[in-house]
Amino acid sequence: MAETETPQVPTYEQLREKLREVKDPEINMSIVDLGLVYDIQYDNGDVLVTMTLTSPGCPLGPIIRGEAYAKLRELPGVKDVDVQIVWNPPWDPRTMASEDVKMALGIW
């Protein structure tokens, strides 16, 4: 009797670490460290990312979305990715960015 293969399910941390590889091209810092990623959900192979951009007029939004999609698709167990860009709450680096990013951006 053959064992059935258990499908691989990435953890929240694995998904988050993969998104850390995506950088905002203008600032050259990780979207995770910048605090742009608000939520990551995994459901049966589908990943839903809720994130924002540094500004509503950011012309690089499609590039960042595409990179997030491509990076997450590299993970075993991920079949599809939906990256939702939201504007609420508005991004505020003083409260949402990591300490390293705040130092690099000169935010005290």
DRENMARPA-354940 format. One record per residue (C-alpha): residue in three letters; z negated, x, y. Coordinates in steps of 0.25 Angstrom, whole numbers, plus 5000, padded with zeros to 4 digits. Layout:
<rs>
ALAZXY ...
</rs>
This chain:
<rs>
MET500050005000 ALA500550065013 GLU499550065025 THR500049995037 GLU500250085049 THR499250045061 PRO500050035074 GLN499550135084 VAL498850075096 PRO498650165108 THR497250165114 TYR497050135129 GLU496750275131 GLN498050325125 LEU498850225133 ARG498150275146 GLU498350425142 LYS499850395140 LEU499850325154 ARG499150445160 GLU500450525157 VAL501150435167 LYS501150495181 ASP501350435195 PRO502550515199 GLU502150515214 ILE500750565212 ASN500950635198 MET499750585193 SER499450495180 ILE499550345182 VAL498250335174 ASP497450435183 LEU497950365195 GLY497350235191 LEU498750165191 VAL498550115176 TYR497649985177 ASP497749945162 ILE498349975149 GLN498449875137 TYR498949885123 ASP499449775115 ASN500149785102 GLY501049895106 ASP501249845121 VAL500549925132 LEU500349855146 VAL500049945157 THR499549895170 MET499649995181 THR499950005196 LEU500650105205 THR500150195216 SER500850095226 PRO501649965225 GLY502850035231 CYS502750155221 PRO504250175217 LEU503850255204 GLY503250125198 PRO504450115188 ILE504350255184 ILE502850255181 ARG502950125173 GLY504050185165 GLU503250315162 ALA502050225158 TYR502950145149 ALA503550275143 LYS502250345141 LEU501550225134 ARG502750205125 GLU502550345119 LEU501250295113 PRO501250255098 GLY500950105097 VAL501550075111 LYS502749985110 ASP502949935124 VAL502349955138 ASP502249865150 VAL501849935163 GLN501349835173 ILE501249875187 VAL500149805195 TRP499749815210 ASN498349745208 PRO497349815209 PRO498049915219 TRP498050055215 ASP496950135222 PRO496850285218 ARG495350285224 THR494850195213 MET495950205202 ALA496350345201 SER495650455193 GLU494750555199 ASP495750665197 VAL496850585204 LYS495950545216 MET495750695217 ALA497150735216 LEU497550625226 GLY496450665236 ILE495650535235 TRP494150545236 
</rs>
